[in-house]
Amino acid sequence: MTFRTPGLGRRFGGGRTRLALPVLVALAVLLVAFVVFTAFYTDLLWYRSIGFEEVFTTQLQARAVLFFGAGLLMALLVGANVLVAYRLRPAYRPLSVEQQGLERYRTVIDPRRRLVAGVLLGLLGIFTGASVSGQWPTWLAFLNRTPFGVEDPEFHKDVSFYVFTYPFIRLLLGVVFATVILSILAAVMVHYLYGGLRLQGPGDKASPPARAHLSVLVGLFVLLKAVAYWYDRYGLVHSERGVTTGASYTDVNALMPAKTILAVIAVLCAIMFFSNLLRRGMMLPGVGFTLLVLSAILLGGMYPLLIQQFQVKPDELAKEREFIQRNIEATRAAYGVDGAKVEPFAARPAADQATLRAEADKLDGARILDPNVVGPTFRQQQRIRPFYNFPDILDVGRYEIDGEMVDTVVALRELSGAPEGQHSWIKDHMVYTHGYGLVSAYADELGEGGLPKYITQNMPVSGTQKISVKRPEIYFGERTPPYSVVGGQGQQELNYPDNSEDGQQTSNYDGRGGVPVDSFFHKLLYATKFQDKNLLLSGAINDDAKIIYDRSPMQRVQKAAPWLKLDGDPYPAVVNGRVIWIVDGYTTSNSYPYSEETSLGEATRDTITETRSAVARQADDHVNYMRNSVKATVDAYDGTVHLYAWDESDPILKTWTKVFDNTVQPRSQVPPELEKHFRYPQDLFKVQQTILSKYHVTDAAAFYSGEGFWEVAEDPGSKGKRQPPYYRSLRLPGQAEDAFSLTTVFNPRNNQQMSALMAVNSTPGRNYGQITILQMPRNAQPPGPNLVQGAFMAHPEVKEDLFELRSDESQTISGNLLTIPFGGGLLYVEPVYSMQKGDQQYPILHTVLARYGNTIVSASSLDQALDEIIAAASGEPAPPDEPGGEPPAEGEQPADEGGALSPEARQAIEDLRKAVSDYEAAQKALDYDKMGQAWDAIKKAQEALTAAQQAKPES
């Protein structure tokens, strides 16, 4: 017999339902807490694995202090004002429709007011803390600030005030302003809810306590405004009002006094509001507030506008000259270009064979193997197995080969993943774990058939062994899996297949990098982090196994030094047999007084960043100070990170080394073998070339006119994109030997002629970082890259040669167009590659184009091109657009075909002699206008002499 109790099941069912909800909520909270803990703890383990735990803990402490400090400040002050407003509520509220409506809300809120206030204030504190905690770099930099030893020209404060202190003051003011504003809003809401403020009913619309409370809060707001006005004066050193960045004539003579007056008025206005504690009425506060608003409009807006319009505009150069000069000096110092040497360069090609042959024998810097083109060639010839790959842009380095430093093109054979059809969790994460080997080739020599002449190649590394790689495994690189499990007992990680008994060569990782995953707890953490259950369940993970992740050089350096901006092109080097990634780190600021602000993204954009993936683009952050303060390295085998101070005089670097003590090693600790491979970083050079396109002009009047400004040359064949800078060995005029350099070319604005050649010494040593600019005469500029490229393509011999290559089956690819000072003039060299169309084809050097003066040649090699140029120099007259060899000496008379010298020829020789003398005198005096006039006279005299020599005397 079964007994049933009506309603009992429903009661138990309802109990289970009521119990399930709290359980689900608790489980959700625990799950979220575990995920947060996983993210935190795995980050800590990663930092420990590279020896930078202090970076993680210091950031965490700073974030925690700011989070709780700002959050508590906001919650406590707003909460205190809510409590004051509640306690100041009137005991009696007049009856009105408004109060009857509010009564319903009071009835609902009053029993729960503590809960509601606690929840709202807690959320407010969390949001505030989360927002402010992200500003930890500003706070830590302020606490550890280092003087620059340089004062600004207006307030005579050390630059560190603007770089470290001023941003922190603005942050602090922002938090306090937000706290006061939210306190005012919260107080108004509570006073209104409880009748202290009314919109309806007879009598005053605000009770005396509410009026006094709100008057104090508004007075605090106005007092803060006075402080803000005072510090706004210092912000004028970043003003954009004038011709250049920095405090202009109007800022100094109108806006700065106005800010001071407004600060005084704001203090008086705040006192008027505070007076409401002692007296009733809003007249004085109202008058003060009105005065403040009118003063802000008239003094802060209208007055500077009138000064700018009626005093500055009619005589702008005279008024702004001093401030333009301040900007020029500050900008050149902030970007480290104040030591750049600008040297006049006449570009007068020599015409005698002996001079040209001597120059050709010294020429070592014409890099005809273009790293931006031959990536597919390396890939096709040296990938060897489909699970390896090369980047689309290769790197340029220098190695000592047979006792000489040689320019080389290098690339690492990195892992692209398991072959198609062979994917599994084991293969993807435990077998195919790393790349293998470095491939290198001579930059200025080619092998048979126009292919690279390799120095190191194949697997295992074979050939000349002139670059010894003892650890060819690439576990850390630019193209690696998100994570791999390595180093377990008995685990075999594939190097490459071969003909051995096992059919493959394997290795077992034994580096220091990585986090152990041979415990259940760590497996659980990383299974959660990567959302991959196989990490927890797989039985293939043996004892001593490690997990490696965040493996790209830029990732690792950025996490180890979050205060650095990184160059977009890390490059590998072989140091003592190990492959080392080198990453250039920059300290930057956007607060250097009077310095021109630049967008990193825009300044570093060129053909390579626009069209290729191997070089990372810079973000569009705006900076006005930049230093290559750190050289960072990442070991490609074990992921070890080292930070070396490079610009030890940089105050920002000194500040951050105080924050993260013992993370940056002094420059003296750089191993000599490593330092040989350091080079001048590209992104800094690109920013500096952008700055020097204007700031090579150091006179305020000339800068104001803007006539001498340049622009980076357009890359031939890439409309609208800048030509990238090139690494190469280069010997500038007056230098005794070649130096590994980074170079670029400038055009005049909206003109395809060449205005200057800029080079920076990239060889570590005494002259490292020296910027030299060869400036062409303004009225006699040689052709720029686009014009030279056009001349190449229009030349009959070149057209015929290249036409045969261009068909439905093949195409031509132009390599880097190099501009080289040579024989008193400029030598242009461009390799041209041919490539069969199709997926499996690759570029092969077909010809080398060269131009010197008006001579254009097409040859199979650079040496042959130089031979043809030298041969042509002896048999052709000087080009009409450039002066040729030296005129006849005094007393020496050239004879024409008839043996006699005509009067016209004699006069032309005298004119030529005088014009050359005038040109040389003007060149020594750096008088470019007279140089241009003399150049025109030289060309005119040359034409007259040629015409006289060709004319036949009548007989």
N, C-alpha and C positions, 0 to 999 in steps of 0.2 A: 504494500500500500504506500502511495506517495503523498506526502503532505506538502502543500504549497502555501506560502505566505504572500498574499497580494502585495505588490509594490516593493518587495524586498530586492528583487533583481534590479529594478530601476534605481533603488537607492544605492546598491553596490556599483551598478554601471555608472551612475553619476559620480560616485566617489573616485572610480578609476579615471574618469574624464578630468575631474578636478586635479587629480594627482599627476596625470600625464603632462599637462601643460607646464607646471614648474620643472618637471624632469627634463622635458625637451628644451626648455629655456636654459637650464643648468648645463645640459650637454652641449648646447650651442655655444654657451659662454666658455666652457672648457675647451671646445674645439678651436674657437678663435684664439683663446689664450695659448694653446699649444702651437698653433700656426705662427703667432707672434713670437713665441719663445724660440721656435725653430729658426725663424729668420734672424733673430738676434744671436742665438748661440752658434749657428753655422757661420755667420759673419765673424764672430769672435774666433772660431777655430781657423778660419781662412787667414785672418790677420796673424794669428799665432804661427801658422805654417810658414809665413814669409818673414817673421821676426819684427812685425810692425804693430804689435798689440797696443802699444801706447797711443798710436794714431786713433785706433778704434775707441779706447777708453776715454781719451781726452775729448773726442767729439761727443761721446755719450754723456760725459759729465757736463760739458758746456750746454748741450741741448737740454739736459735735465734741469740745470740751474735756470736757464732762460724759460723753459716751459713752466716750471713751478713758480718761479719768481714773477713772471709777467701774468701767468694765470691767476695766482693768488692775489697779486696787486689789483687786477681787474675785478675779481670776484669779491674781495674784501671791501674795496672802496665803493663799488656799486652797491653791494649788499648793505654797507653801512649807511649809505644815503637812502636806500629803500627803508631801512629800519627807522632812520630819523624821520622820514616822511610819514611813516605809519604812526609813529608816536606823536607827531605833531598834528594828527588828524583832529578836526574840530569835534567837540563833544556834541554839538547841536548842528544839524543840517536843515536848512529851511526846506519846507515842502515845495516840490516842483515836479513837473513831468520828468525833467532830466534826472532828478534824484530818485524818483520812483523807478526809473529804468535801471539806474546804477545799483539800486538796492538788490535787484535780482542777482547781479554779478557778485555783489558783496556776500550775499547769502551762500553762493556756491563756493567762493574762494576762501572766505574766512576760516572755515573748519580745516582747510588744507593749505593755508597760506605758507606754512613753513616748508611743506613738501614741494609746493609749486615754486617758491622762491629758491629752495635748495637745488632743485633740478635745473631751473633756468640759469642760476648763477654758476652751477657746475658746468653746464654746457658752454656758457660764456667764457669761463676760465679755460676750458679745454681748447676752444677755438682760438682764443688769444694766445695761449701757450704754444699751440701747434704752429701758429703763424710766426711768432717771435723766435721760436727755437731754431727756425731755419736761418736766422741771422747770426748764428754762432761765429762765423768768420769775422764779422764786424766787431763783435764783443771781444773775442780773443786777440785780434789784432790791436784793438785799443789798449787792452791790459798789458800787452808786450811791445808797445810801439817803440820804434827806434828812430832817432833824429836823422834827417837827411843831411844836415849841415848846410842847407841852402835856404835862404829866406825869399819869400815872395816880394815883389817890388812895391806893393801897395800897403800892406799891413805889416810887413817885415816880420812875419811869423815863419817859423820853420815849416818846410813843406810837409813834414810829418803831421802837423795840425790838420791839414786839408785831407791827407791820405788816410789817417787813422782816427783822429779825434772828431773832426767835423761829421763824418758819417755816423759815428756812434751818438753824437749829440742829436742829430736828426732822428735817429732811431728812437732814442729816449723820449724826445719831444712827441714823436708820433704816438708812442704808447700812452703817454700821459694825456695827450689831447684826446685820444680815443676814450680813455677812462673817464675824463671829465664830461665829454659829450654824452656818453652812455649813462653816466650818473645823472646828468640833467634830464635826459629822456625818461629814465626810470623814476626819478623823483616827480616829474610832471605827471606821469601815469598814476602813481600812487596817490599824489595829492588830489588828482581829479577823481579817482575812484572813491576816495573817502571824503570828498567834499571840500577839501582845502582850496581847490580851484573849481570855479563854476562858470558856465556859459550862460545860465539862466538865473532868474530870481533877482530880488531887490538887493541893494547894498553893494559892497565891494565884491568883486569877482575872485579875489584871492584873500585868504585869511592872513593876518599878520605873520604867524609862524611860517606859512608856506611862502609868503613873499620874502621873508628874511632868509629862509633856506635857499630858495632859488637865486636870490641876489648874491649870496655868497658863492654859489656854484658858477653863476655867470661871471662874477668878479674874478674867480680863479681862471676861468677860460680866457678872459681878456688879459689877465696878468701873464698867462702862458703866451698869449699872442704878442705881448711886449717882448718876452724873451725870444720868441721866434723872429720878430722884426730885427732884434739886435744881431742875432746870428745870421739872418739873411744878408747882412752886409758882407760877411765873409764869403757867402755863396756867389757874390758878384764876380769873383775871379774866374768863374766858369760861365759867365754871361755870353750869350750869342747875339747881343744887340748890335755890336759894332761891326767893323769890317772883318775882324778876326775874333777868335775866342778870347775871353778874358774881359775884365772890367774896362769899358770904353770911356771916352770923354763924358758921355751922358751919364753913365753909371757912377763915375767918380764925382762929378760935379753937380749932379741932380738927384739921382736915385739914392746914393749913399747918405747924403744929408737927410733926404726924405725918410729913409728907414730909421734913422736916429730920432728924428722928430716924432715919427709914428710910435716908436717904442716909448717915448716920454708920454705922449698923449694916452697910450694904452694903459700905462701905470696910473695916470690921473683918473682915467675912466674906471679902472678896477677899484680905486679908492672910493669913488662915488657909489659903486655898487655895494662895497663893504659898509658904507655909511648907513645902509638900510637896516643894519642891526640895531642902530641907535634911534632911528627916526622912521616915521611912516611916510609913504609916498614914493612915486617912481619918477618924479620930475628930474632930480639930479642924475640918477642912472640913465634916464632917457636922453637927457642933454649930452651926457658924456658919450653914450653909445652913438648918438647922431653925429657928434663931433668926430668920433673915430672913423665912422663910415665915410663922411665927407672928406676927411683928411686923407684917407686911403685912396679915394677916387682922385682928388685934386693933386696931392703931393706924390702919391705912388704911381698914378697913371697919367694924368694930364700934363703935369709939369715936366717930367722927363720927355714926354712926346713933343712938347713945344720946344724944348732945348734941342732935341735931335733934329727937328724939322727946320728951325729958324736960325740955329747957331752952328750946328755941325754940318748939315747937308750943303750949305753954300760954300763951305771951306773945309771939306771933309779931310783931305790929306793933312793939312796943317793941324787940325784938331786931333786927329787920330794917329799921327806919326809916332808919338811916344808909345802908344799902346800897341800899335802894330809891331814895333821893335821888341816890346816885351814878349809878345806872342811868338815872334820868330826865335828869340833866344830860348824861351821856355820849351817850345816844341822840339827844337833841335836837341836840347839837353834831355828831354823826357824820352825821346826815342833813340838816344845814343848815336845821333848822326852829327853831333857838333864837331867831331874830329874828322869828318869826311874831307878829303882833299879834292879840290876842283882844279884840274890842270888843262890848259888850252892844248888842243890837238889839231894841227893844221891839215892832216890827211893829205899830204903831198907825196904821192907814190914815187918811189925811186925808179929810174929808167935804165940803170946800168946792171949788167948781168952779175958782176962781182958782188955788188951790194945785195941783190936778191938771192944769189946762191948762198951767201953767208947767213942771210935771214932764214932761208929754207933749211939749212943745216941745223939751226937752233930751234926750229918749230917742232914742238912736241905736244901741243895742246889741241890739235884738231881731232876731236872725238867723232869718228865716222860710224861707230857702232852706237846707234841711237837707242837708249834704254826704253824710250817711249814707243818704239816700233817693233823691236825684236823679241818681245814677249812671246808671240806665237812661235817664233823660231826655236827659242829655248823649250817651249812646251812640246813641240813636235819632235825635237831631237833628243831631249833629255828627260821628258816625263817618264818614259820607259814602261811604266805600268799605269793603267787607267785610274788607279786610286790615288795617284799623285797629280799635282798641278803646280803651275807657276802663276804669279800675279800678272795682270795686264800691263803694269809698269814695273820695270826692273830698277835696281838701285846702282848708283855709281860710288865706288870706293877707291882706296889706294892701298896697294900692297907692295912690299919690297920683294922684287923678283930679280935674282942674280945681282943683288947689291944695289939696285936702282928702284926708286919709288915709281910705280906704274899705275896709270889710271885703269880701272877695271869696271866691267859691268857684272853685277852679281845678283843671284836670286837663290832662295831656298826652295827645295823640292818639298812642298807641304802636302799634307793629307787632304784629299777631297772626299773621302768616305769609302765604304766598301763598294766593290764593283756591283753593277746592276745585276739583279737576280740572286745576289748572295747576302742580302741583308738579314740579320737576326740580331737579337739583343746582345748576344755574346760577341758576335763579330763587330757590331757597331761600337761597342763600348769596352771590349776587353782584348780584341785582336788587332783591329785597325785603329791604333791609338795615337800614331805619330807619323810625321814626315821623316824624310831621310836625305841628308846631304846638301851641300852647297855647290852650286854650279857657277863658274866664273869664266870670263873671257876678256881678252885685251880690248880696251876701248878704242885704240887708234890703229889696230891691226886686224886684218881679216884672214881667214884661212882660205882654202881652195874653194872655188865656185862662189865666192861672195858670202860664205857662211862664217859665223863667229869662230875665232881662233881660241879654243877653250884652254883654260889653265887647269881647272878641275872639272871633272865630268864623270858620268856613269855611276853605277852602283856595283860593288863598292867603289869609292873614289879612286880613279886611276889616272893615268897620264903622267904629267910632269911631276906631280906631288909638290909643286912649288908653293902651294898653300896647304899646309898640313892640317887636316881636320881629324882630330882624335875622337871626338864625340859627335858623330853625324846625325844622331837621332834628334828630331825636332818635335818635342812634346809641347812646347809653348811657342805659338806663332800667330800670324794674322788670320790663318784659315785652319781652325781646329774645331772638333766637335764641342758641344756645350759641356760635356763632361766625359771622362774616361776613368775606368777602374784599372789601376796598374800596380805592378810590383808584388802581386800575391805569390805565395810559394808555389813553384811549378808553373806559373802562368807564362805563356809564350806570346809575346807581342810581335807582330810581323814587321820585319824590316823590308824584305823584298824576296820574291821567289827566285830560285836559282836552280842549278843542276846538281845540287848536293843530294845525299841519300834521302834527306827529309823533304827535299823539293823546295825548301825555303830557308831563309836566314831570319832568325828571331832574336829578340833580346828580352831582358827582364828589367824593368825600371828599378834603379836603386838610388835615385836622387833624393834630396832633402825635401823637395816640394811635395805638396799634397797633404790631405787629411786622412788619417787611418779610418778604415771602415770595416775592421774585422771584429767589431762588437755589435751586438743587437741594437743598442741604443743609437749608435752613430748610423747604422743602416736605416733605422726608423726615421731619424732626423732627415737624412738625405733622400729617402724615399718620399718623405713629405715635401721637402724643398723642390725636388724635380718632378714631383707627381708621377713617380715611376715605381710601381710595386715590385718590379724585378730586383731593385736594389735591396729590398727586404727579403724576398723569397728565393733568390737565386742561390743555388749551392755551389756555383762556380767561383764565388768570392772567397778566396782562401786567406789564411793567416798572413799578416803583414801587408795586406792589400791597402792601397790608398786611392782616394778619389781626387782627381785634379779638375779644376773648373776655373772660370774667369781667367782664361789662358792667353788672351791676346796681350802683347806688350803694353798697349795703351791702357787697357783695363787695369792691369796690375799696377802700373805706375800711378794712374789716376786715383786708385783706391789708397795706395801707399802715401800719396801726396795730394790730397784733395784741394789744396790751396794753389796748385799749379794749373796753368793752361798748357796743353801739350801740342807739339808740332804734329801736323797731319801725316807725316811720312817717316815712321820709324824705319831704321835700316839695319841689316845684319852685318856683322864683322866677325872674322875669325881671330880670336885672341888666345894665344897659348894653346892652340888646338881645340878650343871650345867655341861654339857659335854663340855670339852675344848680340842681343838686340840693343840698339842705342836709341834712346828717345830724348828729344830736347824738350826741356820744361821752361815755361815762361812765368815770371811774376809780372802782373799787370795791375793797373789802377785806372780808374776814370776820374780821378780827383786831383791830378797834378795841376796846380794853378797856372792859368794862361796858356796851357798846352792845347793844341788842336785835337779834337776827338776824331777817332777813326773807327769804322766798322771792320772788325776782324774778318767777317765773312766776305765783305765786298773787297777789301784790300788784298786778300789772298786768293781771290777767284781768278782762274785762268783756264786755258784750254784743257789742262790735265784734270783739274778739279771738276770741270764741267762735263767731261766725257768719259772719265775712267773711274774705277771703283777702288783702286789700290791706295789712293791718297785720300785721307779723310778731309772733309770740308770743315772749316772753322764755323762755329756758330756766329750769328750776327751780334755778338757782344760788342759794345762800344768801349774803347780804351783810349787813354791819352798818355800812357806811360807803359813801357815794355822793355823787359830785359830777359836775355837768355841766361838765367841765373843758375840753372841746374842741368846737369847731364845725368840722365838716368839709364841704367842698364838692366836688362832682364836676360838671364841665362836661358837659352833655348832648350836645354835639357832638363834642368830641375826647377826653373821658374824663379830662381833667386833674384831679388830686387835690390839694387844699390842706387842710392842717390848721392851724387857728388856735387858740392858747391862749385860752380864755375865762375860766376861773377860775385866774388866774395865781398865786394864793396856795396852791393845792393842792399839798401835799408829794409826793403820788403822781405828779402831772403833772411836777413838777420832777425827780423821780427818773427817769422814763422819757425826759424830754428830755435827760438826761445819757447815757442808754443809746444813744438814737438821735439823735445830735446833728444839728441843722439840718433835722430833718424837721417840726418844729412851729414855725410862725411866731408871733411875739409878737402879742398882741392889738392893738397899735398898727398892725399891718399890715393889719387888716381894712378893706377898702374901705368907705367910708361908705354907698355905694349898696347894698352887700351887707348891711351891719349892719342896715339898716332892715327887712330881711326875716327876721332872726333872731327866734325866738319861744321861749317857755319850753317845754321838752320834755315830752311827755305821760307817758312812762314814769317819769321822775323825779317828776313831780307825783303820779302814782298811788301810788308808793312813799311819798311824803311824806304823802299823805292817809291812807294806811293807818297810818303812824306816828302822825299827829296825831289819829286816831280815839281813841287812848289817851293819847298824850303831850301833849295840850293840858292835861291835868291835871298840874300841876307841884308839888303838895303830896304828900308821901309818904303821909300818912294817907289822903287822898282817893283816891290812886292804889291803895292797898292795898284799899280797899273796893270799887273798881271801879264804883261806882254812876253815875258821870258819863261812862262810856265811850260812844262812838258807833259807828256803822257807816255805810259808804257806802250811800247810798240805792239801793234796788232799782230797776232800769229798768222803768218801767211797761209791762206787757204781756210782760215777759220774766222769768218766775218764776225766782228763784234767781240771776239774773245782775245784776251791779252796773251802775248807770247810768254811761256813759262821761263823762269831763269834756268840757266844751265850750269852744272858742275863740270869743270874741265881745268886742265893745267894751262896756265896763261902767263906770258911774259909781257908786262906793260912797258912802255917806253921808259928808259932809264933804269930798269931793273936788270940785275946781273944774271938772274936765273928764273926758271919757271916757278910758279906757286899754284898750288891747287886752289882754285877760285870758284866763286859763284858769280855769274854775270847776267846782265840784262841790258837792253837797248831802249833809249828814249827817242820819241819823235816830238817835234813841236806840236802843240795842240792843233788838231784838224789839219795836219800836214804829214805827208808820208816820207819826208826827208828825215835824216838822222840828226838829232841834236846832241846826243851824248851816249857814251858807253860807260856803264857803271860796273865795277868789279869789287868784290870784297875778298880779302885773303882768307882762305878757309883752311890753311895749314896751321895746326897748333904750333905755337912758338911766339917769338917776340912781335911779329907783325900780324898775328891772328886778329881778325876783325877790322883791319884797316880798310876803310872804304875809299876807293879812288874813282873819280869821275873824269873821263876824258871828254872835254866839252869842245864841240865843233864850232868853227866860226859861224856866226849867225847869218851872214850873207853868202856863205859858201859851204853849205851843208851837203855831205855825201848822201847817197840814197839810203833809205831805210829798208828793213826786211821785205816789206810788201813790194817796193819798187824793184829790189834785186830779184825777188821771186818772179815778178813780171818780166824782167829782162831775161832771166834764164829761160822761161817758157816761150819767149818770143824769138830767141836766138835760133837761126836756121839749123845749125848743127845739132843743138839740143832737141829742137822740135822733131827733126828727122829721126834722131836716135830713139826718143821716147815714143814716137808714133808707132814704131815697129813693135813696141811692147804692149801697146794698148789695143786690146782686141776683145772679142767675146769671151776668150778663155783666160785672159790675164789683165792685170792692172798695175799701175805704178803707185808707190807711196813715197812722198817726200819726207825726208828725215829732218833733224834739227838744222836750222839755218844758223850757222855760227858766224859771228863777226869778230875778226882777229886783227889787232894792230900788227902790221907787217910792212917792213921796208919803208917806213915813213907814211904809209897809207893804210888802207883797210883791205883785208883779204876776207872774202865771203866764201864759206864752204858749206855745201849741202849734199849729203848722201841721198841717193835715190834708189829705192828698193823696188824690185819687181815681185809680183806674187800671182800665182795661178789662182783663178777663182774656184771656190769650193771649200768645203768644211775642213779638209785635211791639208790645206796648203799653208805656206808660211813665207814671210818676206826674205828675200835674198838680195844682198847688195848688187846692184847692176852697174851703177856709174857714180862718179863723184863730180859734181858741178862746182866750179870755182870762178870767182870774179876778182880781178885786181885792176883798179883804174877802170878803163873801158874794155879790158880784155876778158872775155868769157871763154872758158874751156870746159869740155866734157871729156872725162878720162875714166879709166877703169880703177884707178887708185889715186890717193892724194899725192903721192910722189910723182906720178906721171902728170897730174894736173899742174903741179908746181914747175916741173920741167918745161911744160908747154908755155906757162906764163913767163918764165925766165927767157925762153927762146923768143917769145913775141916781144919782149921788152927791148931787145936790141934792134929790131927791125921796124918798129912803128914809131911815129912821132908821138909826142905827149898827147894824151886825150884832150879834146877841146874843153871838157868840163872840169878838168883838174890840171894844175900846173905840172909840167914834166920835170926833166932833169935840170941841173943848174945851168944858167946862161953862160955864154963864153966869158972867160976872164978878161980883165983889162988888157988891151993890146992884142988879144987873140981874135981873129976874124974868120968865121966859117966861109968856105967857098961854095958857090952854087955849082950847078952842073957845067957851066961854061968856064969855071975857074976864076971869074971876077965877081966882086960883090957890088950889087946895085946900091944906089943911094937909099932906096926904100928899105932894103935889108939892113943897111947900116943904122938907119933911124929906128927900125923895129928892135934891133939889138940893144941900142941905147935905152929905148923905152922899156924893154924887158928887164934890163939890168937895174934901172931905177925902180921899177915896180916891185921886183924881188927884194931890193934893199928896203923899200918902204914897208913891205909886208913883214919882213923880219923885225924891223923896228917896232911896228905896231904889235906884233906877237909878243915881244918882250915886255911891252907896256900894257898888255892885256886889253888893248883898245880894239874891240871887235868891229866897230863901225869902220875904222881905218883899215883893219884887216880885210874887210869885205870890199872896200874901195880898191885896195891894192890888188886883191884877187881879180877883180874885174879888169884892172889895168894889165895884169899878167896875161889873162886870156886874150885880151884885145891885141897885145903885143905879139903873142904867139900866132894868132891868126894872120897878123900883118906879115910876120916873118915867113910863115908858110906860103902865103900868097906871093911874096917877093921871090922866094926860092923857086917856086914853080913857074914864074913868069920867064919867058925866053927873050933875051935881049935882041933887038932888031939889028941886023947887019946887012 
